[in-house]
């Protein structure tokens, strides 16, 4: 996991391999969850794999419990 700076950057969530990807979508039933999603084919999945690699290259690693505890807590 990595933290992309600045912290105001939009969050992106997806799971992708070279053959398929799943992208969660905001809930159609309320404002709190991400209980919907779409499955993407190979062509789109490859693009998300490249996007993820680029995002990871620019992210600060968060790989230990200490690094997680050091993250700022935002209250909204």
C-alpha positions as CSV (number, residue, x, y, z in Angstrom):
1,X,0.0,0.0,0.0
2,X,1.2,3.5,-0.7
3,X,0.2,7.1,0.2
4,X,0.0,9.4,-2.8
5,X,0.8,13.0,-1.9
6,X,-0.7,15.6,-1.7
7,X,-3.4,14.1,0.6
8,X,-6.0,16.1,-1.3
9,X,-5.6,13.7,-4.3
10,X,-8.7,11.7,-5.1
11,X,-8.7,8.1,-3.8
12,X,-8.8,5.3,-6.4
13,X,-9.8,1.8,-5.6
14,X,-9.5,-1.1,-8.1
15,X,-8.2,-4.6,-8.4
16,X,-6.7,-5.5,-11.7
17,X,-4.6,-8.2,-13.4
18,X,-3.6,-8.6,-17.0
19,X,-6.9,-10.4,-17.8
20,X,-9.6,-8.7,-15.7
21,X,-10.4,-5.9,-13.4
22,X,-13.0,-5.0,-10.8
23,X,-13.8,-1.3,-10.0
24,X,-16.0,-0.5,-7.0
25,X,-18.6,2.1,-7.5
26,X,-20.4,4.3,-4.9
27,X,-23.6,2.7,-3.6
28,X,-26.8,3.1,-5.5
29,X,-28.6,2.6,-2.1
30,X,-27.0,5.2,0.1
31,X,-24.1,7.6,0.6
32,X,-21.9,5.6,2.9
33,X,-20.7,2.5,1.0
34,X,-19.2,1.1,-2.1
35,X,-21.4,-1.9,-2.6
36,X,-21.6,-1.9,-6.4
37,X,-19.0,-2.5,-9.0
38,X,-18.1,-3.3,-12.6
39,X,-16.0,-6.0,-14.1
40,X,-13.8,-4.9,-16.9
41,X,-12.4,-7.0,-19.8
42,X,-8.8,-7.6,-20.6
43,X,-8.3,-4.5,-22.6
44,X,-9.4,-2.2,-19.8
45,X,-7.7,-4.3,-17.2
46,X,-4.3,-3.8,-18.8
47,X,-4.8,-0.1,-18.8
48,X,-5.6,-0.2,-15.0
49,X,-2.5,-2.3,-14.4
50,X,-0.4,0.4,-16.0
51,X,-2.2,3.1,-14.1
52,X,-1.6,1.3,-10.8
53,X,2.1,0.8,-11.6
54,X,2.5,4.6,-12.2
55,X,0.6,5.5,-9.1
56,X,2.7,3.1,-7.0
57,X,5.9,4.5,-8.4
58,X,5.0,8.0,-7.1
59,X,3.6,6.8,-3.7
60,X,5.2,6.8,-0.4
61,X,5.3,3.1,0.9
62,X,3.0,2.3,3.9
63,X,4.2,-1.2,4.7
64,X,4.5,-1.5,8.5
65,X,2.2,-1.0,11.5
66,X,4.3,1.9,12.5
67,X,3.8,3.6,9.1
68,X,0.1,3.0,9.4
69,X,0.0,4.5,12.9
70,X,1.9,7.6,11.7
71,X,-0.7,8.4,9.0
72,X,-2.7,11.5,9.8
73,X,-6.3,11.0,10.9
74,X,-8.8,13.2,9.1
75,X,-12.2,13.9,10.7
76,X,-15.0,15.1,8.5
